[in-house]
């Protein structure tokens, strides 16, 4: 018997023509299709051929990243005078994207659902990937007019613990030229400064 359960596929569709497919494994987006003027649709995210293929890829395609997005230097953090050793991938010095068995590799529980919205839930136990305290996460995805998708992530922890959860799709909005030529605007006020090895140094600089 396969130890991995088959993923549950969730399909959302808006009257505008915008459509999104995701699954409970990793709360992963499988497909996002936007309507064109000629009544056709264009796929705008990169993905695998089948839902089961996502278990064997390492690019975090379309998945939710946690408990902590980005790198944690030397896979170690200190809280309230106590050091916590975090899990890493084989041979790795630093922890990346929450560890080798992060939120992207978990089966999320599907909660409320409508034609245009769904909420998924995940409980990360105390000590999961080395992090302290139970962490409960609720992820809501909703389609609305004007080709808009809203992703809302709420997390609570039972102990003092850094939490930085993000969504990790690869978008290609221009089928002709690829994503490298697509203009991108980030409306943040500051960005993290990082070392040459890509580890953040804990300081932000204004954009």
N, CA, C and O of each residue as an XYZ file, in Angstrom:
828
protein
N       0.845     -1.198      0.000
C       0.000      0.000      0.000
C       0.878      1.244      0.000
O       1.877      1.302      0.717
N       0.508      2.238     -0.802
C       1.230      3.502     -0.849
C       1.044      4.230      0.474
O      -0.084      4.463      0.910
N       2.169      4.593      1.120
C       2.074      5.280      2.407
C       1.593      6.715      2.270
O       1.207      7.337      3.260
N       1.613      7.250      1.043
C       1.168      8.613      0.813
C      -0.274      8.614      0.317
O      -0.556      8.017     -0.723
N      -1.196      9.264      1.026
C      -2.578      9.328      0.542
C      -2.670     10.183     -0.711
O      -1.891     11.117     -0.900
N      -3.616      9.858     -1.551
C      -3.830     10.672     -2.746
C      -4.279     12.068     -2.343
O      -5.115     12.213     -1.450
N      -3.741     13.095     -2.984
C      -4.122     14.450     -2.606
C      -5.558     14.770     -2.984
O      -6.093     14.247     -3.961
N      -6.163     15.630     -2.199
C      -7.502     16.124     -2.512
C      -7.363     17.386     -3.361
O      -6.653     18.318     -2.984
N      -8.033     17.410     -4.489
C      -7.968     18.550     -5.396
C      -9.147     19.482     -5.109
O     -10.291     19.037     -5.007
N      -8.859     20.766     -4.983
C      -9.881     21.782     -4.730
C      -9.907     22.733     -5.917
O      -8.878     23.308     -6.274
N     -11.061     22.902     -6.525
C     -11.199     23.771     -7.691
C     -12.068     24.978     -7.351
O     -13.174     24.837     -6.829
N     -11.552     26.162     -7.653
C     -12.281     27.412     -7.455
C     -12.485     28.077     -8.815
O     -11.629     27.986     -9.695
N     -13.624     28.742     -8.977
C     -13.909     29.425    -10.234
C     -14.745     30.667     -9.962
O     -15.695     30.630     -9.180
N     -14.383     31.765    -10.615
C     -15.109     33.029    -10.472
C     -15.910     33.281    -11.744
O     -15.471     32.888    -12.825
N     -17.077     33.930    -11.647
C     -17.866     34.223    -12.854
C     -17.102     35.012    -13.915
O     -17.471     34.987    -15.089
N     -16.033     35.716    -13.509
C     -15.228     36.464    -14.473
C     -14.433     35.555    -15.398
O     -13.934     36.003    -16.431
N     -14.312     34.282    -15.037
C     -13.532     33.336    -15.827
C     -12.232     32.911    -15.165
O     -11.585     31.969    -15.623
N     -11.842     33.591    -14.098
C     -10.640     33.228    -13.370
C     -10.849     31.895    -12.650
O     -11.871     31.703    -11.990
N      -9.890     30.973    -12.772
C     -10.030     29.637    -12.183
C      -8.724     29.222    -11.523
O      -7.642     29.549    -12.010
N      -8.832     28.500    -10.411
C      -7.675     28.075     -9.647
C      -7.880     26.659     -9.126
O      -8.935     26.343     -8.575
N      -6.875     25.807     -9.297
C      -6.884     24.467     -8.717
C      -5.745     24.380     -7.710
O      -4.626     24.807     -7.994
N      -6.029     23.826     -6.531
C      -5.002     23.586     -5.533
C      -5.269     22.252     -4.861
O      -6.318     21.644     -5.073
N      -4.323     21.795     -4.051
C      -4.499     20.516     -3.366
C      -4.099     20.647     -1.907
O      -3.445     21.607     -1.500
N      -4.518     19.637     -1.121
C      -4.232     19.682      0.307
C      -2.773     19.383      0.624
O      -2.292     19.813      1.672
N      -2.047     18.668     -0.228
C      -0.635     18.428     -0.008
C       0.141     19.728     -0.230
O       0.235     20.219     -1.354
N       0.690     20.274      0.843
C       1.431     21.525      0.755
C       0.588     22.749      0.510
O       1.126     23.832      0.282
N      -0.764     22.602      0.552
C      -1.661     23.697      0.156
C      -1.197     24.282     -1.183
O      -1.171     25.497     -1.378
N      -0.835     23.386     -2.086
C      -0.137     23.742     -3.324
C      -1.087     24.141     -4.446
O      -2.095     23.479     -4.693
N      -0.747     25.234     -5.117
C      -1.471     25.608     -6.334
C      -1.010     24.710     -7.474
O       0.186     24.553     -7.718
N      -1.974     24.128     -8.158
C      -1.676     23.270     -9.300
C      -1.848     24.003    -10.624
O      -1.107     23.762    -11.577
N      -2.822     24.890    -10.678
C      -3.139     25.565    -11.930
C      -3.856     26.881    -11.637
O      -4.686     26.968    -10.732
N      -3.520     27.894    -12.417
C      -4.238     29.170    -12.355
C      -4.452     29.635    -13.789
O      -3.500     29.875    -14.531
N      -5.725     29.756    -14.161
C      -6.061     30.073    -15.544
C      -6.819     31.397    -15.603
O      -7.811     31.597    -14.901
N      -6.329     32.293    -16.455
C      -6.961     33.603    -16.600
C      -7.640     33.681    -17.967
O      -7.092     33.195    -18.956
N      -8.821     34.283    -18.032
C      -9.534     34.362    -19.310
C      -8.911     35.405    -20.240
O      -8.426     36.448    -19.801
N      -8.940     35.096    -21.522
C      -8.465     36.018    -22.545
C      -9.651     36.562    -23.333
O     -10.780     36.094    -23.184
N      -9.384     37.537    -24.154
C     -10.470     38.201    -24.878
C     -11.150     37.349    -25.911
O     -12.259     37.673    -26.336
N     -10.511     36.245    -26.343
C     -11.095     35.382    -27.376
C     -11.805     34.169    -26.777
O     -12.007     33.163    -27.457
N     -12.186     34.269    -25.489
C     -12.892     33.208    -24.770
C     -12.009     32.009    -24.434
O     -12.511     30.993    -23.953
N     -10.711     32.108    -24.680
C      -9.792     31.055    -24.264
C      -9.201     31.414    -22.892
O      -9.474     32.489    -22.358
N      -8.393     30.510    -22.329
C      -7.746     30.742    -21.043
C      -6.248     30.501    -21.175
O      -5.802     29.716    -22.012
N      -5.487     31.185    -20.343
C      -4.037     30.995    -20.326
C      -3.608     30.514    -18.948
O      -4.003     31.078    -17.927
N      -2.785     29.450    -18.933
C      -2.176     28.978    -17.694
C      -1.035     29.933    -17.317
O      -0.197     30.254    -18.159
N      -1.000     30.388    -16.061
C      -0.021     31.412    -15.691
C       0.938     30.974    -14.580
O       1.756     31.784    -14.144
N       0.869     29.720    -14.105
C       1.853     29.274    -13.123
C       2.540     27.999    -13.596
O       1.965     27.195    -14.329
N       3.779     27.838    -13.159
C       4.562     26.663    -13.492
C       4.209     25.533    -12.538
O       4.046     25.755    -11.338
N       4.093     24.326    -13.069
C       3.734     23.203    -12.217
C       4.229     21.884    -12.764
O       4.899     21.835    -13.795
N       3.892     20.811    -12.060
C       4.276     19.457    -12.463
C       3.193     18.845    -13.349
O       2.090     19.379    -13.468
N       3.532     17.716    -13.968
C       2.588     17.072    -14.880
C       1.384     16.500    -14.139
O       0.261     16.567    -14.639
N       1.608     15.934    -12.942
C       0.516     15.339    -12.165
C       0.655     15.771    -10.708
O       1.753     16.137    -10.288
N      -0.430     15.738     -9.922
C      -0.333     16.122     -8.510
C       0.669     15.294     -7.715
O       1.332     15.827     -6.825
N       0.795     13.994     -8.016
C       1.731     13.160     -7.255
C       3.185     13.503     -7.550
O       4.063     13.175     -6.751
N       3.463     14.157     -8.678
C       4.841     14.525     -9.012
C       5.401     15.590     -8.070
O       6.618     15.752     -7.975
N       4.527     16.312     -7.376
C       5.010     17.383     -6.510
C       5.807     16.859     -5.320
O       6.597     17.600     -4.736
N       5.612     15.597     -4.953
C       6.371     15.029     -3.830
C       7.849     14.874     -4.157
O       8.682     14.862     -3.251
N       8.185     14.756     -5.430
C       9.570     14.475     -5.814
C      10.292     15.690     -6.391
O      11.430     15.556     -6.843
N       9.671     16.875     -6.391
C      10.363     18.069     -6.893
C      10.818     18.910     -5.706
O      10.192     18.893     -4.647
N      11.909     19.643     -5.892
C      12.485     20.409     -4.792
C      12.451     21.906     -4.967
O      13.179     22.627     -4.285
N      11.609     22.393     -5.878
C      11.555     23.829     -6.162
C      10.419     24.541     -5.431
O      10.196     25.732     -5.648
N       9.697     23.819     -4.564
C       8.589     24.392     -3.787
C       7.501     24.963     -4.702
O       6.864     25.959     -4.360
N       7.290     24.340     -5.854
C       6.348     24.862     -6.842
C       4.948     25.022     -6.261
O       4.314     24.036     -5.885
N       4.467     26.257     -6.188
C       3.094     26.540     -5.794
C       2.745     26.279     -4.356
O       1.585     26.441     -3.975
N       3.710     25.876     -3.527
C       3.418     25.420     -2.166
C       3.436     26.560     -1.156
O       3.870     27.672     -1.454
N       2.953     26.256      0.049
C       3.054     27.171      1.177
C       4.318     26.812      1.959
O       4.557     25.645      2.266
N       5.120     27.826      2.275
C       6.405     27.643      2.937
C       6.280     28.000      4.413
O       5.713     29.040      4.748
N       6.796     27.156      5.297
C       6.770     27.425      6.731
C       7.464     26.298      7.481
O       7.762     25.272      6.868
N       7.726     26.429      8.722
C       7.264     27.491      9.598
C       7.976     28.810      9.329
O       7.466     29.868      9.699
N       9.140     28.769      8.693
C       9.884     30.005      8.466
C      10.418     30.042      7.042
O      11.226     29.200      6.650
N       9.957     31.029      6.268
C      10.443     31.233      4.910
C      11.839     31.844      4.949
O      12.138     32.654      5.826
N      12.691     31.463      4.007
C      14.048     31.980      3.903
C      15.002     31.082      4.688
O      14.637     29.981      5.101
N      16.203     31.556      4.884
C      17.251     30.777      5.528
C      17.455     31.213      6.975
O      17.358     32.397      7.295
N      17.737     30.250      7.841
C      18.147     30.524      9.215
C      19.574     30.017      9.360
O      19.838     28.819      9.250
N      20.494     30.952      9.611
C      21.924     30.639      9.627
C      22.259     29.587     10.671
O      21.809     29.643     11.816
N      23.061     28.630     10.238
C      23.562     27.564     11.101
C      22.446     26.750     11.757
O      22.678     26.051     12.744
N      21.237     26.845     11.205
C      20.091     26.061     11.695
C      19.947     26.165     13.205
O      19.756     25.163     13.895
N      20.039     27.384     13.706
C      20.004     27.574     15.153
C      19.308     28.881     15.491
O      19.515     29.887     14.812
N      18.490     28.877     16.528
C      17.893     30.108     17.032
C      17.853     30.053     18.554
O      17.833     28.978     19.153
N      17.841     31.232     19.163
C      17.814     31.341     20.618
C      16.570     32.109     21.028
O      16.314     33.202     20.524
N      15.797     31.536     21.944
C      14.613     32.188     22.481
C      14.610     32.016     23.992
O      14.729     30.908     24.515
N      14.468     33.156     24.683
C      14.385     33.152     26.152
C      15.550     32.406     26.793
O      15.379     31.659     27.756
N      16.746     32.629     26.231
C      17.947     32.033     26.779
C      18.176     30.584     26.428
O      19.136     29.983     26.909
N      17.339     30.012     25.617
C      17.460     28.603     25.239
C      17.759     28.486     23.749
O      17.131     29.155     22.928
N      18.711     27.639     23.408
C      19.061     27.428     22.006
C      18.277     26.248     21.431
O      18.131     25.206     22.069
N      17.783     26.439     20.224
C      17.046     25.392     19.515
C      17.808     25.043     18.240
O      18.107     25.916     17.425
N      18.118     23.764     18.077
C      18.767     23.278     16.870
C      17.679     22.864     15.873
O      16.831     22.027     16.181
N      17.713     23.446     14.704
C      16.679     23.216     13.706
C      17.112     22.136     12.712
O      18.302     21.889     12.520
N      16.133     21.508     12.095
C      16.405     20.454     11.127
C      16.863     21.056      9.798
O      16.434     22.145      9.414
N      17.733     20.335      9.113
C      18.220     20.769      7.806
C      18.113     19.613      6.818
O      17.898     18.460      7.194
N      18.270     19.962      5.536
C      18.380     18.918      4.525
C      19.714     18.206      4.655
O      20.606     18.688      5.354
N      19.863     17.075      3.999
C      21.066     16.260      4.092
C      22.302     17.068      3.697
O      22.389     17.581      2.581
N      23.249     17.174      4.618
C      24.506     17.864      4.343
C      24.437     19.374      4.392
O      25.444     20.033      4.133
N      23.292     19.948      4.713
C      23.135     21.402      4.713
C      23.560     21.998      6.049
O      23.362     21.388      7.100
N      24.142     23.191      6.004
C      24.547     23.894      7.212
C      23.424     24.761      7.770
O      23.295     24.919      8.984
N      22.612     25.323      6.872
C      21.571     26.262      7.267
C      20.189     25.651      7.011
O      20.025     24.785      6.151
N      19.221     26.115      7.764
C      17.862     25.645      7.484
C      17.236     26.516      6.403
O      17.344     27.741      6.441
N      16.580     25.873      5.438
C      15.908     26.577      4.341
C      14.416     26.281      4.367
O      14.006     25.122      4.419
N      13.608     27.334      4.329
C      12.159     27.225      4.154
C      11.487     26.282      5.152
O      10.586     25.524      4.793
N      11.937     26.339      6.413
C      11.253     25.593      7.462
C      11.708     24.176      7.677
O      11.153     23.469      8.518
N      12.729     23.735      6.919
C      13.259     22.399      7.130
C      12.854     21.404      6.056
O      11.990     21.702      5.231
N      13.461     20.236      6.053
C      13.206     19.242      5.000
C      11.796     18.675      5.000
O      11.350     18.133      3.989
N      11.080     18.791      6.127
C       9.691     18.333      6.193
C       8.812     19.518      6.603
O       8.034     19.439      7.554
N       8.958     20.616      5.860
C       8.234     21.842      6.172
C       6.780     21.789      5.747
O       6.272     20.742      5.343
N       6.121     22.924      5.843
C       4.686     22.999      5.544
C       4.375     22.607      4.109
O       3.259     22.178      3.817
N       5.339     22.746      3.210
C       5.126     22.382      1.804
C       4.966     20.882      1.606
O       4.537     20.444      0.538
N       5.308     20.078      2.632
C       5.215     18.623      2.519
C       4.158     18.046      3.452
O       4.166     16.845      3.723
N       3.264     18.869      3.939
C       2.232     18.421      4.876
C       0.869     18.321      4.187
O       0.589     19.014      3.208
N       0.042     17.444      4.728
C      -1.339     17.351      4.279
C      -2.161     18.347      5.102
O      -2.346     18.159      6.304
N      -2.641     19.378      4.465
C      -3.457     20.389      5.116
C      -4.901     19.911      5.187
O      -5.367     19.198      4.298
N      -5.602     20.300      6.232
C      -7.019     19.938      6.383
C      -7.887     20.996      5.705
O      -7.751     22.191      5.968
N      -8.772     20.540      4.836
C      -9.669     21.460      4.125
C     -10.824     21.831      5.044
O     -11.507     20.958      5.579
N     -11.038     23.132      5.224
C     -12.132     23.624      6.057
C     -13.292     24.104      5.213
O     -13.797     23.365      4.367
N     -13.713     25.325      5.432
C     -14.839     25.868      4.683
C     -14.476     26.079      3.217
O     -13.340     26.422      2.888
N     -15.459     25.866      2.342
C     -15.230     26.019      0.906
C     -16.486     26.508      0.225
O     -17.596     26.110      0.578
N     -16.300     27.386     -0.767
C     -17.377     27.815     -1.651
C     -16.852     27.725     -3.080
O     -15.753     27.220     -3.309
N     -17.631     28.209     -4.035
C     -17.179     28.175     -5.425
C     -15.951     29.041     -5.659
O     -15.159     28.770     -6.561
N     -15.790     30.087     -4.846
C     -14.717     31.057     -5.077
C     -13.708     31.172     -3.943
O     -12.784     31.980     -4.037
N     -13.854     30.395     -2.880
C     -12.938     30.537     -1.737
C     -12.820     29.224     -0.975
O     -13.724     28.388     -0.991
N     -11.676     29.068     -0.306
C     -11.445     27.885      0.527
C     -10.501     28.266      1.658
O      -9.650     29.140      1.498
N     -10.655     27.606      2.800
C      -9.744     27.774      3.930
C      -9.156     26.413      4.285
O      -9.882     25.426      4.403
N      -7.838     26.368      4.454
C      -7.139     25.151      4.841
C      -6.440     25.377      6.177
O      -6.064     26.501      6.510
N      -6.272     24.296      6.938
C      -5.709     24.399      8.282
C      -4.560     23.415      8.449
O      -4.539     22.344      7.843
N      -3.593     23.812      9.295
C      -2.460     22.945      9.605
C      -2.039     23.175     11.056
O      -2.017     24.310     11.533
N      -1.709     22.095     11.747
C      -1.166     22.180     13.105
C       0.252     21.614     13.078
O       0.463     20.450     12.736
N       1.214     22.451     13.441
C       2.614     22.056     13.542
C       2.933     21.875     15.017
O       2.839     22.824     15.795
N       3.308     20.664     15.406
C       3.475     20.344     16.821
C       4.764     20.937     17.400
O       5.670     21.329     16.665
N       4.821     20.991     18.724
C       6.007     21.449     19.440
C       7.208     20.589     19.047
O       7.143     19.361     19.109
N       8.302     21.235     18.644
C       9.494     20.507     18.219
C       9.536     20.167     16.748
O      10.536     19.633     16.269
N       8.482     20.459     16.024
C       8.429     20.175     14.590
C       9.565     20.912     13.870
O       9.646     22.139     13.924
N      10.434     20.164     13.202
C      11.611     20.680     12.494
C      12.542     21.477     13.420
O      13.370     22.267     12.968
N      12.378     21.243     14.731
C      13.224     21.895     15.723
C      12.633     23.145     16.332
O      13.207     23.684     17.278
N      11.509     23.629     15.830
C      10.918     24.878     16.321
C      10.154     24.658     17.627
O       9.537     23.610     17.820
N      10.196     25.644     18.518
C       9.486     25.511     19.797
C       8.005     25.849     19.683
O       7.623     26.750     18.936
N       7.180     25.128     20.422
C       5.767     25.458     20.551
C       4.902     24.961     19.418
O       5.353     24.829     18.280
N       3.646     24.685     19.746
C       2.654     24.328     18.735
C       2.331     25.571     17.904
O       2.181     26.666     18.446
N       2.227     25.395     16.599
C       1.878     26.496     15.690
C       0.646     26.075     14.891
O       0.666     25.059     14.196
N      -0.422     26.858     14.994
C      -1.653     26.591     14.258
C      -1.806     27.616     13.142
O      -1.678     28.820     13.364
N      -2.084     27.118     11.937
C      -2.129     27.981     10.761
C      -3.464     27.839     10.045
O      -3.975     26.733      9.873
N      -4.020     28.971      9.632
C      -5.211     28.995      8.774
C      -4.857     29.763      7.506
O      -4.390     30.901      7.564
N      -5.083     29.130      6.368
C      -4.771     29.717      5.066
C      -6.061     29.867      4.276
O      -6.767     28.885      4.044
N      -6.374     31.090      3.860
C      -7.582     31.348      3.075
C      -7.190     31.852      1.689
O      -6.341     32.733      1.549
N      -7.824     31.277      0.669
C      -7.616     31.691     -0.719
C      -8.971     32.057     -1.292
O      -9.920     31.280     -1.193
N      -9.071     33.253     -1.900
C     -10.353     33.722     -2.424
C     -10.164     34.389     -3.773
O      -9.234     35.171     -3.968
N     -11.054     34.072     -4.705
C     -11.089     34.729     -6.008
C     -12.114     35.844     -5.966
O     -13.176     35.698     -5.361
N     -11.798     36.959     -6.610
C     -12.750     38.069     -6.680
C     -12.680     38.689     -8.060
O     -11.948     38.205     -8.924
N     -13.437     39.759     -8.277
C     -13.459     40.421     -9.566
C     -12.123     41.055     -9.899
O     -11.217     41.089     -9.066
N     -12.001     41.557    -11.119
C     -10.787     42.213    -11.597
C      -9.570     41.282    -11.555
O      -8.446     41.724    -11.316
N      -9.810     39.995    -11.789
C      -8.728     39.014    -11.853
C      -7.871     39.028    -10.585
O      -6.643     39.015    -10.671
N      -8.495     39.053     -9.435
C      -7.772     39.167     -8.170
C      -7.881     37.886     -7.350
O      -8.958     37.306     -7.213
N      -6.725     37.454     -6.799
C      -6.674     36.330     -5.866
C      -6.086     36.840     -4.558
O      -4.998     37.416     -4.540
N      -6.808     36.626     -3.467
C      -6.341     37.053     -2.152
C      -5.932     35.834     -1.343
O      -6.700     34.884     -1.195
N      -4.705     35.875     -0.820
C      -4.200     34.815      0.054
C      -3.997     35.420      1.437
O      -3.227     36.367      1.595
N      -4.676     34.883      2.425
C      -4.615     35.391      3.790
C      -4.116     34.270      4.707
O      -4.716     33.196      4.763
N      -3.023     34.522      5.420
C      -2.418     33.504      6.281
C      -2.390     34.020      7.716
O      -1.862     35.100      7.984
N      -2.959     33.246      8.633
C      -2.971     33.604     10.055
C      -2.343     32.457     10.841
O      -2.739     31.302     10.684
N      -1.363     32.778     11.687
C      -0.691     31.753     12.493
C      -0.627     32.189     13.946
O      -0.427     33.367     14.240
N      -0.797     31.242     14.850
C      -0.641     31.488     16.285
C       0.294     30.428     16.855
O       0.274     29.276     16.422
N       1.119     30.823     17.835
C       2.059     29.889     18.443
C       1.852     29.833     19.950
O       1.459     30.820     20.572
N       2.121     28.671     20.529
C       1.973     28.487     21.967
C       3.207     28.945     22.733
O       3.147     29.163     23.943
N       4.333     29.091     22.024
C       5.569     29.575     22.633
C       6.171     30.656     21.747
O       5.795     30.804     20.584
N       7.106     31.408     22.308
C       7.813     32.427     21.553
C       8.613     31.754     20.445
O       9.536     30.984     20.713
N       8.255     32.049     19.206
C       8.889     31.380     18.066
C       8.762     32.266     16.829
O       7.692     32.824     16.586
N       9.823     32.406     16.047
C       9.704     33.160     14.795
C       8.840     32.405     13.790
O       8.997     31.199     13.604
N       7.938     33.121     13.153
C       7.063     32.536     12.136
C       7.053     33.453     10.920
O       6.791     34.650     11.040
N       7.336     32.898      9.765
C       7.324     33.665      8.515
C       6.837     32.734      7.414
O       7.627     32.023      6.794
N       5.538     32.746      7.177
C       4.905     31.836      6.222
C       4.635     32.579      4.918
O       4.193     33.728      4.930
N       4.897     31.932      3.819
C       4.660     32.573      2.523
C       4.142     31.549      1.511
O       4.150     30.342      1.750
N       3.701     32.071      0.395
C       3.225     31.245     -0.706
C       4.260     31.311     -1.820
O       4.851     32.369     -2.040
N       4.498     30.205     -2.532
C       5.671     30.093     -3.404
C       5.313     29.673     -4.836
O       5.885     28.706     -5.338
N       4.384     30.368     -5.511
C       4.105     30.027     -6.918
C       5.124     30.669     -7.856
O       5.730     31.688     -7.523
N       5.305     30.079     -9.006
C       6.132     30.645    -10.069
C       5.187     31.126    -11.171
O       4.566     30.313    -11.856
N       5.078     32.440    -11.341
C       4.151     33.002    -12.317
C       4.846     33.278    -13.643
O       5.999     33.708    -13.680
N       4.130     33.024    -14.722
C       4.532     33.472    -16.055
C       3.294     34.088    -16.705
O       2.447     33.382    -17.252
N       3.206     35.409    -16.634
C       2.017     36.103    -17.126
C       2.084     36.391    -18.620
O       1.080     36.780    -19.215
N       3.246     36.209    -19.233
C       3.413     36.483    -20.653
C       3.867     35.200    -21.347
O       5.039     34.829    -21.273
N       2.953     34.538    -22.007
C       3.268     33.250    -22.626
C       4.244     33.390    -23.790
O       4.862     32.407    -24.197
N       4.388     34.588    -24.325
C       5.244     34.766    -25.497
C       6.715     34.920    -25.120
O       7.584     34.359    -25.788
N       7.006     35.676    -24.052
C       8.386     36.047    -23.763
C       8.919     35.464    -22.464
O      10.108     35.610    -22.178
N       8.088     34.813    -21.673
C       8.573     34.251    -20.423
C       8.573     35.268    -19.299
O       8.386     36.464    -19.523
N       8.785     34.776    -18.084
C       8.644     35.635    -16.905
C       9.790     36.628    -16.743
O       9.632     37.621    -16.032
N      10.939     36.394    -17.380
C      12.088     37.293    -17.200
C      11.809     38.702    -17.712
O      12.445     39.656    -17.263
N      10.871     38.847    -18.639
C      10.580     40.166    -19.201
C       9.329     40.805    -18.613
O       8.887     41.850    -19.088
N       8.749     40.180    -17.574
C       7.525     40.699    -16.974
C       7.848     41.741    -15.900
O       8.574     41.433    -14.955
N       7.320     42.979    -16.021
C       7.556     43.993    -14.978
C       6.961     43.544    -13.650
O       5.890     42.939    -13.614
N       7.661     43.843    -12.563
C       7.228     43.428    -11.230
C       7.364     44.596    -10.268
O       8.387     45.280    -10.246
N       6.319     44.821     -9.471
C       6.343     45.873     -8.464
C       6.132     45.270     -7.087
O       5.156     44.557     -6.858
N       7.048     45.556     -6.169
C       6.936     45.104     -4.786
C       6.645     46.328     -3.923
O       7.455     47.252     -3.849
N       5.498     46.328     -3.281
C       5.052     47.516     -2.544
C       5.520     47.524     -1.086
O       4.899     48.178     -0.249
N       6.585     46.823     -0.774
C       7.078     46.812      0.603
C       7.867     48.086      0.899
O       8.366     48.750     -0.009
N       7.968     48.409      2.174
C       8.717     49.598      2.598
C      10.197     49.310      2.780
O      11.016     50.226      2.703
N      10.551     48.071      3.016
C      11.951     47.720      3.233
C      12.186     46.272      2.839
O      11.239     45.497      2.706
N      13.451     45.910      2.652
C      13.824     44.542      2.321
C      14.964     44.105      3.244
O      15.689     44.938      3.789
N      15.112     42.790      3.412
C      16.164     42.266      4.263
C      17.523     42.368      3.578
O      17.659     42.086      2.387
N      18.513     42.772      4.345
C      19.890     42.727      3.878
C      20.416     41.313      4.098
O      20.105     40.686      5.112
N      21.209     40.807      3.158
C      21.689     39.442      3.303
C      23.172     39.350      2.969
O      23.742     40.218      2.308
N      23.770     38.275      3.446
C      25.172     38.001      3.195
C      25.343     37.378      1.808
O      24.350     37.001      1.185
N      26.569     37.262      1.315
C      26.777     36.620      0.006
C      26.240     35.193     -0.073
O      25.908     34.718     -1.159
N      26.150     34.494      1.088
C      25.609     33.128      1.077
C      24.084     33.113      1.134
O      23.482     32.050      1.284
N      23.455     34.283      1.017
C      22.002     34.488      0.958
C      21.317     34.432      2.322
O      20.091     34.524      2.385
N      22.064     34.287      3.410
C      21.461     34.310      4.735
C      21.149     35.751      5.149
O      22.024     36.612      5.055
N      19.932     36.034      5.603
C      19.624     37.375      6.104
C      20.490     37.694      7.323
O      20.854     36.799      8.086
N      20.816     38.983      7.500
C      21.643     39.362      8.639
C      20.826     40.046      9.729
O      21.386     40.550     10.702
N      19.491     40.066      9.567
C      18.647     40.606     10.638
C      18.439     42.096     10.583
O      17.909     42.681     11.527
N      18.847     42.730      9.490
C      18.628     44.166      9.335
C      17.883     44.414      8.029
O      18.100     43.736      7.025
N      17.009     45.395      8.074
C      16.253     45.763      6.876
C      16.756     47.102      6.353
O      17.230     47.941      7.119
N      16.648     47.293      5.035
C      16.989     48.587      4.452
C      15.808     49.083      3.634
O      15.055     48.292      3.067
N      15.657     50.382      3.581
C      14.526     50.969      2.877
C      14.662     50.739      1.380
O      15.764     50.747      0.833
N      13.532     50.537      0.735
C      13.524     50.319     -0.703
C      13.720     51.647     -1.454
O      13.742     51.662     -2.684
